[in-house]
Amino acid sequence: MKATLEIPDTLYRQVKAKSALEGRHIRLVAIDLFSTWVSAIPRGESKKDVPPARKNESLPPWFGAVRPYALKVKSHDMKAVRKSMAQERVTS
């Protein structure tokens, strides 16, 4: 679906500059922001009220700067994290 949004010029220039530095298309940045906002827990609800995330949903917002690396990994459970850390120790 296509949508037209009016965004302040200054904000758009900042988004454009940051997305260029990260090598991401503005369209993908917008989709990521919308996905994060939609999947956020509404005010007044607790985590137990929200159904568990499905495997195909976007990464949680707390992934932050590691998001590009996390997208390449199939599993984010502790077993996979420990395995990854052990591999890093061996190769360092």
C-alpha positions as CSV (number, residue, x, y, z in Angstrom):
1,M,0.0,0.0,0.0
2,K,1.2,3.5,-0.8
3,A,0.6,6.3,1.6
4,T,1.5,10.0,1.5
5,L,2.8,11.6,4.7
6,E,3.7,15.2,5.4
7,I,6.9,15.3,7.4
8,P,8.7,18.4,8.5
9,D,11.6,19.2,6.2
10,T,14.2,19.2,9.0
11,L,13.1,15.9,10.3
12,Y,13.0,14.3,6.9
13,R,16.6,15.5,6.2
14,Q,17.8,14.0,9.5
15,V,16.1,10.7,8.7
16,K,17.5,10.7,5.2
17,A,21.1,11.4,6.5
18,K,20.9,8.8,9.2
19,S,19.5,6.1,6.9
20,A,22.2,6.9,4.3
21,L,24.9,6.5,7.0
22,E,23.4,3.1,8.0
23,G,22.9,2.1,4.3
24,R,19.2,1.6,4.7
25,H,16.4,2.8,2.5
26,I,14.0,5.3,4.0
27,R,11.1,3.0,3.1
28,L,12.6,0.2,5.2
29,V,13.2,2.6,8.1
30,A,9.6,3.7,8.0
31,I,8.4,0.1,7.9
32,D,10.6,-0.8,10.9
33,L,9.3,2.2,12.9
34,F,5.7,1.4,12.1
35,S,6.2,-2.3,13.0
36,T,7.9,-1.4,16.3
37,W,5.1,1.0,17.1
38,V,2.3,-1.5,16.3
39,S,4.0,-4.3,18.3
40,A,4.6,-2.1,21.3
41,I,2.6,-2.8,24.5
42,P,-0.1,-0.2,24.9
43,R,-0.1,1.9,28.0
44,G,-2.0,0.3,30.8
45,E,-1.3,-3.3,29.7
46,S,1.3,-5.6,31.0
47,K,3.4,-8.1,29.2
48,K,1.2,-11.0,30.4
49,D,-1.8,-9.4,28.6
50,V,0.0,-9.5,25.3
51,P,0.2,-12.7,23.3
52,P,3.7,-14.1,22.7
53,A,5.5,-12.8,19.6
54,R,5.4,-14.9,16.4
55,K,8.6,-15.9,14.7
56,N,8.1,-13.8,11.6
57,E,7.5,-10.5,13.5
58,S,10.1,-7.8,13.5
59,L,12.8,-7.7,16.2
60,P,12.1,-6.0,19.5
61,P,13.0,-2.3,19.7
62,W,15.7,-3.0,22.4
63,F,17.9,-4.7,19.8
64,G,18.9,-1.2,18.8
65,A,22.3,-0.9,17.2
66,V,22.7,-4.7,16.8
67,R,19.6,-5.0,14.7
68,P,21.5,-5.5,11.4
69,Y,23.4,-8.4,12.9
70,A,20.4,-9.8,14.7
71,L,18.4,-9.9,11.4
72,K,21.0,-12.4,10.0
73,V,20.4,-14.9,12.9
74,K,17.5,-17.4,12.9
75,S,17.3,-17.9,16.7
76,H,17.8,-15.4,19.6
77,D,17.4,-17.9,22.5
78,M,20.1,-18.1,25.1
79,K,21.5,-21.4,23.7
80,A,22.2,-19.6,20.4
81,V,23.6,-16.5,22.2
82,R,26.0,-18.7,24.2
83,K,27.1,-20.6,21.0
84,S,27.8,-17.3,19.2
85,M,29.8,-16.0,22.2
86,A,31.8,-19.2,22.3
87,Q,32.6,-18.9,18.6
88,E,33.7,-15.3,19.0
89,R,36.1,-16.3,21.8
90,V,37.7,-19.0,19.7
91,T,38.2,-16.8,16.7
92,S,39.6,-13.8,18.6
